[in-house]
């Protein structure tokens, strides 16, 4: 059931029930129970970056923290910056990989300057 919902979270309970051998009511009850129990934390939309007209650039930024910046400080401050869409703590030569969007190269430059100034890198 979870695999089907991961493929299509908008599937009707009737169609879901048919695929797993349950009635529509039973399928709906199971989905509601999984939501209540925290198995399903939510539903999301995956946007095709090529069709997203909100921003012109999607970038990945390797981040190495200054020695005086803690992970907690960085994570708290970076998530406050506009355009930051994902922050991943990584191993290797850098501390974090940050995904961001910017309308144009000028907006990206502004974001990078703020990142350096406000996020401790």
C-alpha positions in Angstrom: 0.0 0.0 0.0 2.8 2.4 0.9 4.5 1.8 -2.4 1.4 2.6 -4.4 0.9 5.8 -2.4 4.5 6.8 -3.0 3.9 6.4 -6.8 0.6 8.3 -6.7 -0.5 10.0 -3.5 -3.7 11.2 -5.2 -5.0 7.7 -6.0 -8.6 7.3 -4.9 -9.3 4.9 -2.0 -11.5 2.9 -4.4 -8.6 2.4 -6.8 -6.1 1.8 -4.0 -8.5 -0.8 -2.5 -8.7 -2.6 -5.9 -4.9 -2.8 -6.1 -4.5 -4.2 -2.6 -7.6 -6.3 -2.4 -9.6 -4.1 0.0 -12.8 -2.1 -0.1 -12.6 1.6 -0.6 -13.6 2.1 3.1 -11.0 -0.3 4.4 -8.3 1.3 2.2 -9.2 4.7 3.5 -9.2 3.5 7.1 -5.7 2.1 6.7 -4.4 5.3 5.1 -5.9 7.4 8.0 -4.5 5.0 10.6 -1.0 5.2 9.0 -1.3 9.0 9.0 -2.4 9.0 12.7 0.4 6.6 13.7 3.0 8.7 11.9 3.9 6.1 9.2 2.7 8.6 6.6 3.9 12.1 7.6 2.3 14.0 4.8 1.9 14.3 1.1 4.0 16.4 -1.2 4.2 17.7 -4.8 7.3 17.1 -6.9 7.8 20.0 -9.2 9.6 19.5 -12.6 12.5 22.0 -12.4 12.1 22.6 -16.2 8.5 23.7 -15.7 9.1 25.8 -12.6 8.9 29.5 -13.6 9.5 30.8 -10.1 13.3 30.8 -10.4 15.8 30.8 -13.2 18.6 28.9 -11.4 18.8 25.8 -9.3 22.3 25.5 -7.7 24.2 23.2 -5.3 26.6 24.9 -3.0 29.4 23.0 -1.2 29.8 24.5 2.3 32.7 24.3 4.7 32.0 25.9 8.1 34.4 28.2 9.9 36.0 26.6 12.9 34.0 28.9 15.2 30.6 28.0 13.7 28.7 25.0 15.1 26.5 22.8 13.0 23.5 24.0 15.0 24.3 27.6 14.3 24.7 27.0 10.6 21.6 25.0 10.2 19.5 27.5 12.1 20.8 30.5 10.1 20.9 29.0 6.6 17.3 27.9 6.7 16.3 31.5 7.3 17.8 32.6 4.0 15.5 33.0 1.0 16.0 30.6 -1.8 17.4 27.8 0.3 15.5 24.6 -0.5 17.5 21.8 1.0 20.5 21.4 3.4 22.3 18.1 3.8 25.1 17.3 6.2 27.7 15.4 4.3 31.1 13.6 4.9 34.2 14.3 2.9 35.9 17.6 1.9 32.9 19.8 2.9 30.5 19.9 5.8 27.2 20.6 3.9 25.6 20.5 0.5 23.0 23.3 0.1 20.5 23.4 -2.7 19.1 26.8 -3.5 17.2 28.7 -6.2 17.8 32.2 -7.5 16.1 34.2 -10.1 19.3 35.2 -11.9 23.1 35.4 -11.4 22.7 38.7 -9.6 20.3 37.1 -7.1 22.6 34.1 -6.7 25.5 36.5 -5.9 23.4 38.2 -3.3 22.5 34.9 -1.7 26.1 33.7 -1.6 27.2 36.9 0.1 24.4 36.6 2.7 25.4 32.9 3.2 29.0 33.9 3.9 28.1 36.8 6.1 25.2 35.3 8.1 25.7 31.5 8.2 29.3 31.3 9.4 31.1 29.9 6.4 
